[in-house]
């Protein structure tokens, strides 16, 4: 799994969001989101995310696209997990 996907997964799990919730925010199929994390058994994890999906996921998770992609500049606080 790519580092950006791991950050999405970590924050989504902490917020109790499923692949289907992220997919709905992006307007894509849940299998597409699952492929970010390597949870689609017949396909390897994807290496990239479309910009429009990155922005939608960041909004859904209450973070920034920059944090998702780099892990810096806006570290999730405990309040985000509630």
Secondary structure, 3 states (H helix, E strand, C coil): CCHHHHHHHHHHHHHCCCHHHHHHHHCCCHHHHHHHHCCCCCCCCCCCCCHHHHHHHHHHHCCCHHHHHHCCCCCCCHHHHC
